[in-house]
Amino acid sequence: MKVRLVALLLVALGAPPAGAADLHLEGALEQGGLVEGVAAPGARVTLDGKKLALAPDGSFAFGFGRDAKSAATLAVIWPDGRRETRTLSIARREWRIQRIDGLPERAVTPTPEDMVRIREESMLLRKARHRATLAAWFRGGFMWPAAGKISGIYGSQRILNGEPRQPHLGVDIAAPAGTPIVAAADGVVSLVHDGMFFTGKTLAIDHGLGVSTIYAHMSAILVKPGQHVKRGEQIGRVGKTGRATGPNLHWGLNWFDVRLDPSLAIGSGPARLGAVVGEPAAAASGIRPAAVQP
C-alpha cells in the first residue's frame, strides 16, 4: 500500500525539526517497493550514501529490490545547508516457488552462440534501465498495462525443467493473443526490439529519474523509440514471442538496475496468482491507440 510521509514522518521516521522544509514520500516501504519523493528544489538527497537524481521541482525516486535489507538511510541536505537523516524500515516478504516444465531444452540451457546474443541483448536492456531523465513522469501514477489473469508473480523462483533459475522479477499477465497493451504510466519509449532471445518483442519506457517499465513477449509493438506516450495509451499487443509457453505479457518495473514489483506501484498490494486484473483500469482509461511516429 502507498504510504504518505505525513504519517511516515511521525511514525517510522520521527518528526522533523520545527521549521523544517517539507519532505514527502509515497510508496511501498517493503522489498520490491517503489518510493516516490519530493523535496525542496536544490536539495541534495542520498539513499545509503548514493546520490539521487532530482527533477527541477525536487521530485526523486528510489526502490528496494527483492533481497533488500531491513533498513535504509535517507539523508537530505536542504538548500540552506541544514542536514537531516532518516532511517527507513523495509518490510520483508515471503517468496513463492514456481515450477515450469516442458520448455524446449535450448530455451532452458542456451548454446554458446545463443549466449553471445543474450549478452548483447542484456546490454541493450541495461542501457535502457540506466537512463536518468530529469523528469518525473511517473508522478502521474501507474495502471495495469493489460487485462488478464496473473500467471507469474514478482519474487517467485522458477524451476525450469527441474533446474532452479534466478527469481522472477516482474509480473506475468496471461491474456489472449492480440489483447491490447497500454503504457502503465507517462514516459518516453527508450527501447524497441523485434525479437530478443528470452523476451521476444520487447519494449521499454523511461518514466524519468531512473524509473522504467519493460513489456515483453509482445506480438506487435505500436510505438517507436523516442516517442512520448501517455498512461493508458496503447503501445502494443499480447503475444508469445521469445521464451513463453503461451500468450502473456511480462511486465517489469525498474529503478535503474534495481528490479521492483510493478504490482506494488498500482497501490493495491502485491499481485496474486490467478487474480484477474486490468479490466477496470483499462475501461476507466479509455484505451487510446498510439499514433506511431514515422
C-alpha positions as CSV (number, residue, x, y, z in Angstrom):
1,M,0.0,0.0,0.0
2,K,1.2,3.5,-0.7
3,V,2.2,5.4,2.4
4,R,2.4,9.2,2.6
5,L,5.2,10.9,4.7
6,V,2.6,12.9,6.7
7,A,2.1,9.6,8.7
8,L,5.5,8.2,7.9
9,L,7.5,11.1,9.4
10,L,5.5,10.9,12.6
11,V,5.7,7.1,13.0
12,A,8.6,5.5,11.1
13,L,11.0,8.3,10.7
14,G,10.4,10.6,13.6
15,A,9.1,14.1,13.3
16,P,11.2,16.7,11.5
17,P,12.6,19.6,13.5
18,A,10.4,22.7,13.8
19,G,10.6,24.9,10.7
20,A,12.0,22.1,8.5
21,A,11.2,22.1,4.8
22,D,8.6,19.6,3.7
23,L,9.8,16.2,2.7
24,H,7.1,14.0,1.0
25,L,7.4,10.3,0.4
26,E,4.8,8.0,-1.2
27,G,5.2,4.3,-1.9
28,A,5.8,0.8,-0.5
29,L,8.5,0.5,2.2
30,E,9.0,-3.2,1.5
31,Q,11.1,-5.5,-0.7
32,G,10.2,-4.8,-4.3
33,G,8.7,-1.4,-3.5
34,L,9.0,1.9,-5.5
35,V,9.1,5.1,-3.4
36,E,8.4,8.5,-4.9
37,G,9.6,11.6,-3.1
38,V,9.5,15.4,-3.3
39,A,12.0,17.7,-1.5
40,A,12.8,21.4,-2.0
41,P,14.2,22.3,-5.4
42,G,18.0,22.4,-5.0
43,A,18.2,19.9,-2.1
44,R,20.6,17.0,-2.2
45,V,19.2,13.6,-1.3
46,T,21.0,10.4,-0.8
47,L,20.0,6.8,-0.1
48,D,22.6,4.8,1.8
49,G,25.2,7.3,0.6
50,K,24.1,7.1,-3.1
51,K,23.1,10.5,-4.5
52,L,19.6,10.5,-6.0
53,A,18.7,12.4,-9.2
54,L,16.2,15.2,-8.6
55,A,13.9,16.8,-11.1
56,P,13.8,20.7,-11.2
57,D,10.7,20.6,-8.9
58,G,12.5,18.5,-6.3
59,S,10.9,15.1,-7.3
60,F,13.0,12.0,-6.8
61,A,12.5,8.2,-6.7
62,F,14.2,5.1,-5.3
63,G,13.3,1.5,-4.8
64,F,14.1,-1.7,-2.8
65,G,15.0,-4.9,-4.5
66,R,13.7,-8.4,-3.8
67,D,16.5,-9.1,-1.3
68,A,16.8,-5.6,0.2
69,K,18.0,-5.3,3.8
70,S,15.6,-4.4,6.6
71,A,16.7,-0.8,6.8
72,A,18.0,2.0,4.6
73,T,19.2,5.6,5.4
74,L,17.7,8.6,3.6
75,A,19.7,11.8,4.0
76,V,18.8,15.3,2.9
77,I,20.9,18.4,2.7
78,W,18.5,21.3,2.3
79,P,19.3,24.4,0.1
80,D,20.1,26.3,3.3
81,G,22.7,23.8,4.3
82,R,20.7,22.1,7.1
83,R,21.1,18.3,7.2
84,E,18.5,15.6,8.0
85,T,18.9,11.8,8.3
86,R,16.1,9.3,8.5
87,T,16.1,5.6,8.9
88,L,13.6,3.7,6.7
89,S,12.3,0.3,7.9
90,I,11.8,-2.1,4.9
91,A,9.3,-4.9,5.3
92,R,10.4,-8.4,4.3
93,R,8.3,-10.7,2.2
94,E,7.9,-14.4,1.6
95,W,8.5,-15.7,-1.9
96,R,6.8,-18.4,-3.9
97,I,8.5,-21.3,-5.8
98,Q,7.0,-21.9,-9.3
99,R,7.7,-24.9,-11.5
100,I,7.5,-24.7,-15.3
101,D,8.1,-27.9,-17.3
102,G,8.0,-28.8,-21.0
103,L,10.2,-25.9,-22.2
104,P,12.5,-26.6,-25.2
105,E,15.9,-27.5,-23.9
106,R,17.6,-24.8,-25.9
107,A,15.5,-22.2,-24.1
108,V,16.5,-23.6,-20.7
109,T,20.2,-24.1,-21.4
110,P,21.2,-21.8,-24.3
111,T,24.1,-22.7,-26.6
112,P,27.3,-20.7,-26.6
113,E,26.1,-18.9,-29.7
114,D,22.9,-18.0,-28.0
115,M,24.8,-16.7,-25.0
116,V,26.6,-14.1,-27.2
117,R,23.2,-12.9,-28.4
118,I,21.8,-12.9,-24.8
119,R,24.7,-10.8,-23.5
120,E,24.2,-8.3,-26.3
121,E,20.5,-8.0,-25.6
122,S,21.2,-7.7,-21.9
123,M,23.4,-4.7,-22.5
124,L,20.6,-3.0,-24.5
125,L,18.2,-3.6,-21.6
126,R,20.7,-2.3,-19.1
127,K,21.3,0.8,-21.2
128,A,17.5,1.5,-21.2
129,R,17.3,1.0,-17.4
130,H,20.2,3.4,-16.8
131,R,18.6,6.4,-18.3
132,A,18.2,9.2,-15.8
133,T,16.0,11.7,-17.5
134,L,15.4,14.7,-15.2
135,A,11.6,14.5,-15.3
136,A,9.1,12.8,-13.0
137,W,6.5,11.5,-15.5
138,F,5.9,8.6,-13.1
139,R,4.2,11.0,-10.7
140,G,1.0,10.7,-12.8
141,G,0.6,7.2,-11.4
142,F,0.7,3.6,-12.7
143,M,-2.0,1.3,-14.0
144,W,-2.2,-2.3,-15.2
145,P,-0.9,-2.5,-18.7
146,A,-3.2,-5.3,-19.9
147,A,-6.4,-7.1,-18.8
148,G,-5.9,-10.8,-17.9
149,K,-5.1,-13.3,-15.3
150,I,-1.9,-13.2,-13.2
151,S,0.2,-16.2,-14.2
152,G,3.6,-15.2,-12.7
153,I,4.4,-13.0,-9.7
154,Y,7.3,-10.9,-8.6
155,G,10.0,-12.6,-6.4
156,S,9.0,-16.2,-7.2
157,Q,11.8,-18.5,-8.0
158,R,11.2,-20.6,-11.1
159,I,12.4,-24.1,-11.6
160,L,12.6,-24.7,-15.4
161,N,12.5,-28.4,-16.5
162,G,13.7,-29.2,-13.0
163,E,16.6,-26.7,-12.9
164,P,16.4,-23.8,-10.4
165,R,16.7,-20.4,-12.0
166,Q,17.0,-16.8,-11.0
167,P,14.0,-15.2,-9.3
168,H,11.2,-13.9,-11.4
169,L,11.5,-10.1,-11.2
170,G,8.3,-9.0,-12.8
171,V,4.6,-9.8,-13.2
172,D,3.1,-12.1,-16.0
173,I,-0.4,-11.4,-17.2
174,A,-1.9,-14.2,-19.3
175,A,-4.3,-13.0,-21.9
176,P,-5.4,-14.0,-25.4
177,A,-3.0,-13.1,-28.2
178,G,-3.8,-9.7,-29.6
179,T,-5.0,-8.3,-26.3
180,P,-4.2,-4.5,-26.1
181,I,-1.2,-3.5,-24.0
182,V,-1.1,0.1,-22.7
183,A,1.6,2.3,-21.2
184,A,1.5,1.8,-17.4
185,A,2.5,5.5,-16.9
186,D,3.5,8.5,-18.8
187,G,7.0,8.4,-20.3
188,V,9.2,8.1,-23.4
189,V,9.9,4.9,-25.3
190,S,13.5,4.1,-24.6
191,L,13.9,0.7,-26.3
192,V,12.1,-1.3,-29.1
193,H,13.4,-4.7,-30.0
194,D,11.8,-7.0,-32.6
195,G,12.9,-10.3,-31.1
196,M,15.1,-10.9,-28.0
197,F,16.1,-14.5,-27.2
198,F,14.2,-14.7,-23.8
199,T,11.6,-11.9,-24.1
200,G,10.8,-11.8,-27.8
201,K,9.3,-8.5,-29.0
202,T,10.3,-6.2,-26.2
203,L,9.6,-2.5,-25.3
204,A,10.9,-0.3,-22.5
205,I,9.5,3.1,-21.4
206,D,11.5,5.7,-19.4
207,H,9.3,7.3,-16.8
208,G,12.0,9.6,-15.5
209,L,14.7,9.7,-12.7
210,G,15.7,6.1,-13.4
211,V,12.2,4.6,-13.2
212,S,11.3,2.5,-16.2
213,T,9.0,-0.3,-17.3
214,I,9.6,-3.3,-19.5
215,Y,7.0,-5.1,-21.7
216,A,7.9,-8.5,-23.2
217,H,6.6,-11.4,-25.3
218,M,4.5,-8.9,-27.4
219,S,3.0,-9.9,-30.8
220,A,3.2,-6.4,-32.0
221,I,4.8,-3.1,-30.9
222,L,2.9,0.1,-32.0
223,V,5.3,2.8,-30.9
224,K,8.7,4.0,-31.9
225,P,11.9,4.9,-29.9
226,G,11.8,8.4,-28.6
227,Q,8.0,8.6,-28.7
228,H,6.2,10.2,-25.8
229,V,3.3,8.1,-24.5
230,K,0.6,8.7,-22.0
231,R,-0.7,6.5,-19.3
232,G,-3.4,4.2,-20.8
233,E,-2.2,4.8,-24.4
234,Q,-2.0,1.6,-26.4
235,I,1.6,0.6,-27.2
236,G,1.3,-3.0,-28.4
237,R,-0.5,-6.4,-28.3
238,V,-0.1,-9.5,-26.2
239,G,1.8,-12.4,-27.8
240,K,4.0,-15.4,-27.0
241,T,7.3,-14.4,-28.6
242,G,10.6,-15.4,-27.1
243,R,10.6,-17.9,-24.3
244,A,6.9,-18.2,-23.5
245,T,4.6,-21.2,-23.1
246,G,1.5,-19.2,-24.1
247,P,0.3,-15.7,-24.8
248,N,1.2,-13.4,-21.9
249,L,2.7,-10.0,-21.1
250,H,5.8,-9.9,-18.9
251,W,5.7,-6.6,-17.1
252,G,8.7,-5.3,-15.3
253,L,9.4,-2.2,-13.2
254,N,12.9,-0.9,-12.5
255,W,14.7,1.8,-10.6
256,F,17.9,1.8,-12.6
257,D,19.3,-1.8,-12.1
258,V,17.0,-2.4,-9.1
259,R,14.1,-4.7,-10.2
260,L,10.9,-3.8,-8.4
261,D,7.4,-5.3,-8.0
262,P,5.2,-3.5,-10.6
263,S,2.0,-4.6,-8.8
264,L,3.0,-2.6,-5.7
265,A,3.2,0.6,-7.9
266,I,-0.6,0.2,-8.6
267,G,-1.2,0.8,-4.9
268,S,-3.4,-2.2,-4.1
269,G,-0.8,-4.7,-2.7
270,P,1.2,-7.4,-4.4
271,A,-0.2,-9.4,-7.3
272,R,-1.7,-12.9,-6.5
273,L,-1.5,-15.9,-8.9
274,G,-4.9,-16.3,-10.6
275,A,-6.1,-12.8,-9.9
276,V,-7.8,-11.1,-12.8
277,V,-6.5,-7.6,-13.4
278,G,-6.6,-4.7,-15.8
279,E,-10.2,-4.6,-16.9
280,P,-11.5,-1.8,-14.6
281,A,-8.3,0.3,-15.1
282,A,-8.4,-0.2,-18.9
283,A,-12.1,0.7,-19.1
284,A,-11.6,3.8,-16.9
285,S,-8.7,5.0,-19.0
286,G,-10.5,4.6,-22.3
287,I,-7.5,2.9,-24.1
288,R,-6.2,5.1,-26.8
289,P,-4.4,3.7,-29.8
290,A,-0.9,5.2,-30.1
291,A,-0.1,7.5,-33.1
292,V,3.0,5.8,-34.4
293,Q,5.7,8.3,-35.3
294,P,7.4,7.8,-38.6
